[in-house]
Amino acid sequence: LVGGASRCKGTLEVNQGEWRPVDYHGWNLKAAADSIRLVGGSGLCSGRLEVRSNQSNQWSSVCEEDFDQQDAEVVCRELGCGAPSVLRGALYGEVEAPMWTKGFQCGGHESALLDCRSSGSERNTCSPGKAVGLTCSEPVRLVGGASRCEGTLEVNQGEWRPVDGFMWNLKEADVLCRHLDCGSAVSIRDREESSERSVWRIHSDCLQSGSAVSECLSSDNSSSILDLT
């Protein structure tokens, strides 16, 4: 969802080779409802995986025996997060029934988990501690530098945009470097471009409180771009 005041408001776009808006005709509130979510984690990109059935409109957990790395890649992509970094049962607490009855057989390229093929056999139970717990990487990257830990900071929340560079310090930058598995920040630079463009502003107090990057963003226009090492 892009162009709105938060990640849950805006124009609906889907990426199948390129980002395009979705035609409105024939839509209703049921069709617009989320089909997957991660619950019990620190934000959008971590938690216990739950899937909503189109028939019953009920949320169900997924057994880790019916889920693999390729399935996790699809989930993280559908949620707008980075690649999966942790996949382990009971990571985000135990769960009672219901369980999702069929295993997923994703190729890893699908845009949505429910687009994946399902196994023919059905499962009615799952061993304790075996519900899928998943952590996706934050949708954060550094581009244009000599290594993956150097360059212009960009965040993806519907689209990749640079981050406003105004008033950053090394303490705040350290949090982003940890998300990138790059250690501590060595240097930051507020680079002025010739004209304003769409950027993300990251709210420092939100970020340093431990919230996910995606929960600390607001949309803005600026010519001040953050470069980070």
Backbone bond lengths (Angstrom), bond angles and torsions (degrees), N, CA, C in turn:
res aa  C-N    CA-C-N  psi(-1)  N-CA   C-N-CA  omega(-1)  CA-C   N-CA-C  phi
1 L - - - 1.460 - - 1.524 107.48 -
2 V 1.325 117.53 123.59 1.464 120.86 -174.90 1.528 110.23 -125.21
3 G 1.337 114.80 151.71 1.452 120.72 174.65 1.511 115.18 86.11
4 G 1.342 117.90 1.78 1.456 121.08 179.78 1.510 112.16 -98.82
5 A 1.321 115.82 -178.27 1.464 121.01 -177.48 1.522 112.22 -81.53
6 S 1.336 118.47 -13.01 1.461 122.24 179.44 1.523 108.59 -150.10
7 R 1.353 116.46 175.13 1.459 120.34 -179.12 1.518 112.26 -67.97
8 C 1.324 118.16 -14.12 1.462 121.87 -177.64 1.527 112.37 -103.26
9 K 1.338 117.95 16.71 1.452 120.77 -177.75 1.517 108.87 -145.58
10 G 1.331 116.27 136.47 1.453 119.51 176.82 1.508 113.02 144.18
11 T 1.322 116.00 -167.89 1.462 122.41 178.77 1.524 109.64 -79.83
12 L 1.329 117.20 128.75 1.458 121.87 -179.63 1.514 110.53 -76.77
13 E 1.330 116.30 124.31 1.457 122.05 176.11 1.524 109.82 -127.11
14 V 1.330 116.46 149.39 1.464 123.32 178.55 1.524 108.27 -128.17
15 N 1.342 115.89 140.30 1.459 121.01 179.97 1.520 110.42 -106.95
16 Q 1.324 116.39 112.65 1.465 122.05 172.20 1.522 106.26 -130.78
17 G 1.341 115.42 69.56 1.450 121.62 -172.30 1.509 112.11 96.59
18 E 1.328 117.48 -32.84 1.466 123.00 174.05 1.521 107.78 -154.50
19 W 1.354 116.24 153.94 1.455 120.28 177.87 1.524 109.46 -78.00
20 R 1.357 116.04 129.00 1.465 121.50 176.13 1.526 109.14 -136.80
21 P 1.361 117.99 146.96 1.466 119.12 172.75 1.521 110.88 -69.75
22 V 1.330 116.09 161.02 1.464 122.32 -176.72 1.523 109.91 -101.49
23 D 1.338 116.28 136.70 1.455 122.01 177.71 1.527 110.46 -64.98
24 Y 1.315 117.23 136.21 1.467 122.92 -174.56 1.525 112.94 -76.33
25 H 1.324 119.13 -26.29 1.466 122.73 -168.28 1.536 112.49 -56.45
26 G 1.337 116.29 128.20 1.463 121.22 173.67 1.515 115.48 85.66
27 W 1.344 117.88 3.96 1.462 119.85 -177.40 1.524 111.47 -84.20
28 N 1.333 115.44 150.24 1.458 121.93 172.33 1.513 108.36 -140.87
29 L 1.328 118.84 177.98 1.463 121.70 -175.90 1.521 112.40 -64.72
30 K 1.336 117.68 -33.64 1.458 120.20 179.26 1.521 110.93 -64.95
31 A 1.326 115.84 -41.45 1.465 119.72 179.83 1.515 111.56 -66.47
32 A 1.318 116.96 -29.68 1.465 120.88 -177.28 1.519 113.31 -82.43
33 A 1.325 118.78 -9.94 1.462 121.98 -175.71 1.531 111.45 -67.30
34 D 1.322 116.43 148.24 1.462 121.23 175.27 1.523 110.18 -60.98
35 S 1.336 116.58 147.04 1.460 120.28 176.73 1.519 112.22 -108.04
36 I 1.338 118.18 -17.91 1.464 121.80 176.59 1.519 109.29 -137.65
37 R 1.346 115.56 157.09 1.457 120.66 174.85 1.517 108.81 -158.94
38 L 1.337 116.19 158.50 1.458 123.10 172.24 1.524 107.14 -112.60
39 V 1.329 117.22 122.89 1.468 121.18 -174.14 1.530 110.26 -119.51
40 G 1.335 115.68 150.72 1.461 121.27 176.17 1.506 114.56 85.02
41 G 1.338 117.65 1.18 1.458 120.77 179.56 1.523 111.06 -96.62
42 S 1.335 115.79 -163.86 1.460 120.67 -176.08 1.519 112.65 -89.53
43 G 1.326 117.93 -5.37 1.460 120.67 -178.84 1.517 110.35 178.79
44 L 1.318 115.31 -163.73 1.458 122.18 -177.49 1.521 112.49 -58.54
45 C 1.320 118.14 -32.73 1.465 122.22 -167.99 1.527 114.29 -98.45
46 S 1.318 118.89 13.11 1.468 119.91 176.28 1.519 109.82 -149.84
47 G 1.342 115.57 151.80 1.461 119.74 177.22 1.518 111.96 144.20
48 R 1.321 115.11 -174.20 1.468 121.69 176.43 1.529 108.57 -83.19
49 L 1.315 116.23 131.12 1.465 121.13 -175.94 1.523 111.25 -74.14
50 E 1.337 115.38 128.58 1.461 121.64 172.51 1.520 109.36 -127.35
51 V 1.332 115.47 143.98 1.467 122.93 -178.72 1.518 108.07 -123.01
52 R 1.332 116.58 137.67 1.452 120.98 179.38 1.535 109.99 -98.59
53 S 1.319 116.18 126.46 1.458 121.91 177.63 1.516 110.74 -75.38
54 N 1.342 116.36 133.00 1.459 120.06 176.89 1.526 112.03 -66.43
55 Q 1.353 115.89 -28.70 1.460 119.55 -176.99 1.535 111.65 -78.89
56 S 1.326 116.96 -50.97 1.466 120.30 -174.14 1.530 113.25 -95.11
57 N 1.344 116.92 -13.16 1.469 122.15 -175.80 1.525 111.49 59.67
58 Q 1.341 116.95 27.40 1.470 123.56 -176.87 1.521 110.03 -108.22
59 W 1.351 116.13 140.23 1.460 120.70 177.79 1.527 109.56 -83.10
60 S 1.342 116.67 134.27 1.462 122.67 179.50 1.521 109.74 -130.85
61 S 1.345 116.46 143.19 1.461 121.07 173.71 1.524 109.67 -80.75
62 V 1.331 115.62 163.43 1.460 122.05 -176.88 1.525 108.57 -115.67
63 C 1.323 116.82 135.50 1.471 121.98 178.88 1.525 108.97 -78.71
64 E 1.330 117.21 135.74 1.469 119.52 -175.82 1.527 112.90 -65.53
65 E 1.338 117.91 -21.32 1.468 120.03 177.17 1.522 111.30 -67.28
66 D 1.324 117.53 -19.36 1.462 122.67 -178.91 1.522 111.78 -104.48
67 F 1.335 117.22 21.31 1.459 120.82 -170.75 1.521 109.13 -146.34
68 D 1.337 117.08 136.59 1.466 119.73 -179.80 1.530 110.40 -135.66
69 Q 1.342 115.94 -173.11 1.465 121.39 -174.10 1.526 112.14 -61.67
70 Q 1.322 117.04 -38.42 1.469 119.61 179.81 1.525 111.04 -66.66
71 D 1.326 116.64 -37.86 1.468 120.13 174.73 1.530 109.91 -61.61
72 A 1.345 116.24 -42.55 1.464 120.99 -179.05 1.525 111.38 -63.49
73 E 1.325 117.31 -37.08 1.464 120.66 178.36 1.526 111.03 -61.35
74 V 1.330 116.24 -39.70 1.462 120.53 179.48 1.530 110.47 -66.84
75 V 1.341 116.68 -43.21 1.470 120.49 179.61 1.525 110.62 -60.07
76 C 1.323 116.95 -49.13 1.466 120.39 -178.12 1.528 110.96 -61.90
77 R 1.333 116.26 -39.89 1.466 119.48 178.86 1.523 110.86 -65.80
78 E 1.340 116.90 -43.55 1.464 120.63 -178.80 1.530 111.32 -61.98
79 L 1.322 117.22 -33.91 1.460 121.42 -179.41 1.527 112.99 -82.08
80 G 1.338 116.15 -5.03 1.456 119.35 -179.11 1.512 113.40 79.20
81 C 1.327 116.65 21.36 1.468 122.09 -179.41 1.525 110.15 -100.48
82 G 1.333 116.00 176.84 1.449 120.97 174.79 1.519 111.29 -79.66
83 A 1.318 116.30 -170.94 1.463 121.80 -176.14 1.529 111.28 -64.10
84 P 1.359 117.85 153.36 1.461 120.41 177.37 1.518 111.39 -65.04
85 S 1.332 116.17 134.60 1.458 120.64 179.89 1.521 111.99 -113.12
86 V 1.338 118.00 -26.58 1.466 122.38 178.99 1.522 108.30 -139.36
87 L 1.331 115.79 133.26 1.463 121.64 175.61 1.521 107.33 -137.59
88 R 1.354 115.54 106.34 1.455 118.34 -175.06 1.526 109.99 -155.52
89 G 1.317 116.32 139.70 1.452 120.99 178.94 1.521 112.08 -68.51
90 A 1.335 116.44 149.09 1.469 124.78 175.97 1.521 113.26 62.85
91 L 1.317 116.94 15.31 1.464 120.34 179.95 1.524 111.29 -65.65
92 Y 1.322 116.42 -30.90 1.455 120.99 -177.79 1.526 111.46 -122.97
93 G 1.327 115.20 44.00 1.460 120.57 172.83 1.520 114.05 91.23
94 E 1.318 113.76 156.83 1.464 120.52 176.51 1.523 110.06 -72.29
95 V 1.307 115.15 162.48 1.462 120.04 179.36 1.515 109.41 -145.21
96 E 1.293 115.53 141.73 1.450 120.66 174.00 1.530 109.44 -85.97
97 A 1.355 116.34 170.14 1.460 120.75 174.17 1.534 107.90 -56.15
98 P 1.344 119.10 157.06 1.463 126.44 14.21 1.527 112.81 -87.53
99 M 1.320 114.52 158.11 1.453 122.31 174.26 1.528 108.70 -115.21
100 W 1.326 116.14 150.42 1.462 121.50 173.97 1.519 108.01 -66.78
101 T 1.315 117.55 132.08 1.469 120.14 -166.63 1.518 114.75 -85.52
102 K 1.337 119.25 -19.49 1.464 120.61 -177.55 1.515 110.93 -123.07
103 G 1.348 114.93 146.05 1.454 120.16 178.36 1.522 111.33 -77.15
104 F 1.341 115.25 151.78 1.462 120.57 177.18 1.522 109.99 -92.23
105 Q 1.319 116.32 145.10 1.461 121.96 178.04 1.530 108.39 -130.50
106 C 1.335 114.87 71.01 1.466 121.35 -177.61 1.521 110.43 -82.43
107 G 1.320 115.32 149.47 1.452 120.21 172.91 1.515 112.10 -88.22
108 G 1.339 116.54 -12.67 1.459 121.89 -179.90 1.511 113.43 99.52
109 H 1.344 117.03 -12.18 1.465 121.37 -177.42 1.520 113.00 -100.30
110 E 1.324 117.43 -10.76 1.464 121.05 -175.04 1.532 111.00 -66.11
111 S 1.343 115.91 151.45 1.462 120.63 -179.70 1.517 112.25 -86.72
112 A 1.335 118.41 -15.86 1.465 122.18 -179.32 1.527 109.88 -145.92
113 L 1.336 116.50 144.31 1.459 121.16 -177.17 1.527 111.70 -60.13
114 L 1.329 117.13 -39.81 1.461 119.71 -177.84 1.519 113.05 -75.00
115 D 1.346 116.90 -3.43 1.468 120.57 171.44 1.526 111.66 -83.04
116 C 1.325 116.89 -13.57 1.468 121.21 -177.97 1.535 110.67 -74.46
117 R 1.325 115.23 154.64 1.456 119.77 173.57 1.525 109.76 -67.59
118 S 1.330 116.02 153.77 1.465 122.05 177.71 1.517 109.75 -113.78
119 S 1.338 116.15 151.24 1.455 120.62 175.88 1.523 109.83 -69.79
120 G 1.328 116.19 155.27 1.459 119.96 -178.09 1.515 113.79 -73.59
121 S 1.343 116.85 -31.55 1.463 120.35 -177.03 1.523 110.49 -82.03
122 E 1.319 115.77 153.34 1.454 121.16 179.72 1.523 110.60 -111.50
123 R 1.344 115.65 148.77 1.460 122.42 -179.76 1.527 108.38 -117.85
124 N 1.316 115.69 131.93 1.465 120.02 179.16 1.524 112.92 -105.98
125 T 1.335 117.03 -19.11 1.457 121.11 -179.47 1.525 109.93 -135.06
126 C 1.321 115.62 165.30 1.458 121.90 177.54 1.519 107.17 -145.93
127 S 1.338 117.22 137.81 1.462 120.73 -177.72 1.526 110.37 -60.84
128 P 1.341 117.99 147.40 1.470 121.28 178.29 1.529 111.02 -54.87
129 G 1.308 115.49 137.53 1.456 120.69 179.25 1.505 115.13 78.58
130 K 1.329 117.72 11.64 1.458 121.18 -174.92 1.528 113.66 -112.16
131 A 1.329 117.91 10.23 1.462 119.54 172.88 1.531 108.87 -72.22
132 V 1.315 117.34 141.07 1.462 121.96 -175.03 1.523 111.47 -63.81
133 G 1.320 116.57 124.26 1.452 123.36 169.12 1.517 108.22 -112.71
134 L 1.306 117.43 129.57 1.461 120.92 -170.17 1.525 110.86 -134.05
135 T 1.320 115.92 136.43 1.458 121.83 171.82 1.524 108.25 -121.90
136 C 1.313 115.84 118.66 1.457 121.40 174.40 1.526 108.87 -95.54
137 S 1.306 116.06 149.91 1.460 119.96 175.31 1.516 109.32 -66.77
138 E 1.325 115.66 149.63 1.457 119.50 173.63 1.530 109.00 -63.75
139 P 1.325 118.18 145.34 1.470 120.89 -179.90 1.522 111.35 -78.01
140 V 1.338 115.35 68.42 1.465 122.44 -175.30 1.527 108.21 -128.61
141 R 1.341 116.82 139.95 1.467 119.35 177.71 1.524 109.83 -151.39
142 L 1.339 115.25 160.78 1.454 122.94 172.22 1.522 107.59 -114.64
143 V 1.322 117.33 127.78 1.465 121.08 -175.23 1.522 110.62 -124.63
144 G 1.357 114.92 150.85 1.457 120.51 174.35 1.509 115.52 84.68
145 G 1.351 117.34 3.03 1.463 120.60 179.46 1.520 111.86 -97.98
146 A 1.320 116.30 -178.82 1.457 121.88 -178.03 1.527 112.16 -77.47
147 S 1.363 117.88 -16.10 1.459 122.14 178.99 1.526 107.65 -147.16
148 R 1.336 116.13 175.16 1.467 119.44 -178.90 1.535 111.82 -70.40
149 C 1.326 117.67 -12.02 1.468 122.00 -179.60 1.528 112.17 -104.33
150 E 1.320 116.20 22.97 1.460 120.48 -179.26 1.524 109.00 -148.61
151 G 1.337 116.78 136.75 1.454 119.48 175.40 1.516 112.66 142.22
152 T 1.325 115.07 -163.84 1.465 122.44 178.72 1.517 109.21 -79.67
153 L 1.328 116.34 128.49 1.458 120.94 -179.33 1.521 110.13 -75.89
154 E 1.337 116.13 126.26 1.457 122.31 176.28 1.524 110.00 -127.60
155 V 1.326 115.91 147.58 1.457 122.93 177.25 1.527 108.09 -128.77
156 N 1.336 115.51 141.64 1.463 121.12 178.58 1.518 109.91 -106.14
157 Q 1.320 115.69 114.99 1.458 121.60 171.89 1.529 106.01 -137.30
158 G 1.339 114.92 75.77 1.458 120.96 -172.11 1.510 111.37 93.53
159 E 1.321 117.85 -33.82 1.461 123.36 174.31 1.522 108.36 -157.24
160 W 1.341 116.48 152.90 1.455 120.55 175.98 1.527 109.44 -76.39
161 R 1.328 115.39 127.13 1.458 121.47 175.25 1.524 108.83 -136.63
162 P 1.353 117.83 151.66 1.467 119.66 171.99 1.525 110.25 -70.43
163 V 1.316 115.17 166.38 1.467 122.47 -179.49 1.524 109.47 -103.13
164 D 1.321 115.48 136.52 1.463 121.35 176.50 1.531 109.51 -57.70
165 G 1.330 116.49 128.40 1.464 120.60 -174.31 1.513 115.55 -90.09
166 F 1.324 118.58 1.25 1.463 121.03 -173.03 1.532 111.82 -70.80
167 M 1.330 116.94 129.35 1.470 124.34 169.77 1.531 114.11 68.76
168 W 1.328 118.75 27.83 1.470 120.31 175.19 1.524 110.14 -84.22
169 N 1.355 115.65 153.45 1.465 120.99 172.17 1.526 108.66 -135.17
170 L 1.325 116.58 172.67 1.466 120.70 -174.54 1.522 112.32 -65.14
171 K 1.324 118.26 -33.04 1.467 120.82 179.80 1.521 110.89 -62.29
172 E 1.314 116.54 -44.39 1.466 120.08 177.36 1.521 110.83 -67.02
173 A 1.339 116.52 -40.77 1.459 120.55 -179.22 1.527 111.96 -64.64
174 D 1.330 117.31 -30.29 1.468 120.68 177.61 1.526 111.71 -56.77
175 V 1.334 116.99 -38.39 1.461 120.63 -179.27 1.518 110.24 -61.58
176 L 1.338 117.47 -43.58 1.461 121.27 178.65 1.519 111.23 -67.57
177 C 1.318 117.40 -37.56 1.472 120.27 178.83 1.524 111.03 -63.89
178 R 1.336 117.03 -36.33 1.466 119.39 177.33 1.525 110.99 -65.97
179 H 1.333 117.32 -38.33 1.460 120.48 176.27 1.530 110.88 -60.60
180 L 1.324 115.86 -32.87 1.461 121.24 -178.48 1.522 112.78 -88.82
181 D 1.346 116.89 0.31 1.461 122.51 -176.74 1.533 110.43 57.13
182 C 1.326 115.52 45.47 1.466 122.08 -176.42 1.522 113.10 -117.88
183 G 1.337 118.10 13.48 1.450 119.53 -179.68 1.514 111.78 76.60
184 S 1.333 116.24 -147.14 1.461 121.43 -178.33 1.522 110.71 -92.60
185 A 1.331 115.76 152.85 1.456 121.21 176.96 1.524 110.23 -68.84
186 V 1.321 116.01 136.85 1.468 122.09 179.15 1.518 110.63 -101.07
187 S 1.332 116.59 -40.73 1.458 120.02 -179.00 1.520 110.22 -151.97
188 I 1.326 115.84 150.89 1.457 122.26 173.77 1.519 108.12 -131.79
189 R 1.353 115.06 148.72 1.464 119.02 179.96 1.517 109.06 -140.43
190 D 1.303 115.97 128.97 1.458 123.04 175.36 1.527 107.14 -89.98
191 R 1.331 115.96 100.93 1.475 120.95 -174.16 1.530 110.37 -96.03
192 E 1.315 116.92 125.70 1.461 121.94 -179.99 1.530 110.11 -90.96
193 E 1.324 115.52 124.10 1.452 120.63 175.06 1.528 109.99 -94.03
194 S 1.332 116.16 169.52 1.464 120.46 -173.85 1.528 112.63 -73.98
195 S 1.326 117.78 -22.00 1.464 120.56 179.90 1.526 109.71 -147.70
196 E 1.323 115.91 162.13 1.460 120.81 178.63 1.519 111.10 -74.61
197 R 1.348 115.32 151.72 1.461 120.97 172.14 1.520 108.49 -148.78
198 S 1.327 116.49 173.32 1.465 121.08 -179.42 1.518 109.81 -68.27
199 V 1.332 116.17 129.58 1.460 122.19 -179.62 1.522 108.39 -135.94
200 W 1.330 115.06 167.76 1.463 121.24 168.60 1.518 108.16 -102.02
201 R 1.303 116.28 136.64 1.460 121.84 170.83 1.527 107.22 -102.67
202 I 1.335 118.02 124.89 1.461 122.94 178.67 1.529 108.34 -99.75
203 H 1.314 116.63 122.74 1.459 121.57 -177.33 1.531 110.18 -81.24
204 S 1.312 115.71 117.00 1.456 123.08 -170.32 1.528 112.85 -59.47
205 D 1.341 117.35 -47.00 1.461 119.18 -176.72 1.525 111.28 -63.69
206 C 1.326 117.32 -35.97 1.465 122.03 177.32 1.525 110.26 -65.68
207 L 1.332 116.83 -46.35 1.461 121.59 -177.41 1.520 111.39 -63.41
208 Q 1.332 117.27 -44.50 1.462 120.80 -176.93 1.528 112.96 -75.47
209 S 1.337 117.42 -11.17 1.469 120.41 175.25 1.521 111.96 -79.08
210 G 1.339 117.37 -6.89 1.467 121.02 179.61 1.512 113.84 100.92
211 S 1.329 118.02 0.13 1.460 121.33 178.54 1.526 110.26 -68.48
212 A 1.333 115.47 155.94 1.456 120.77 177.11 1.525 109.98 -65.27
213 V 1.339 115.79 149.79 1.459 120.38 179.96 1.521 110.82 -55.35
214 S 1.345 116.60 -42.40 1.463 121.04 -176.50 1.521 112.71 -63.01
215 E 1.342 117.66 -20.09 1.466 121.17 179.37 1.521 112.37 -90.62
216 C 1.326 117.37 -3.30 1.468 121.31 -174.17 1.529 112.13 -114.38
217 L 1.333 117.21 19.05 1.455 121.44 -174.25 1.518 112.47 -103.50
218 S 1.311 115.41 151.16 1.459 122.03 163.90 1.523 107.11 -141.88
219 S 1.319 115.01 151.97 1.460 120.98 -178.72 1.519 110.63 -82.71
220 D 1.334 116.57 143.54 1.460 120.52 -178.61 1.525 108.85 -156.20
221 N 1.326 116.22 174.60 1.465 123.36 171.57 1.518 108.05 -122.48
222 S 1.318 116.52 134.65 1.468 119.54 -176.65 1.519 109.64 -160.49
223 S 1.320 116.02 156.22 1.467 122.02 171.27 1.524 110.74 -102.00
224 S 1.347 116.37 -0.49 1.462 122.04 -178.58 1.540 108.79 -96.11
225 I 1.340 116.64 116.50 1.459 122.80 -174.18 1.527 109.55 -119.05
226 L 1.346 116.64 137.47 1.467 121.29 -177.18 1.525 111.77 -90.19
227 D 1.343 116.09 122.29 1.459 123.21 169.75 1.527 107.67 -105.76
228 L 1.321 115.28 140.49 1.476 120.20 -169.25 1.522 111.02 -140.09
229 T 1.303 116.23 141.30 1.470 122.17 173.11 1.518 108.64 -130.96
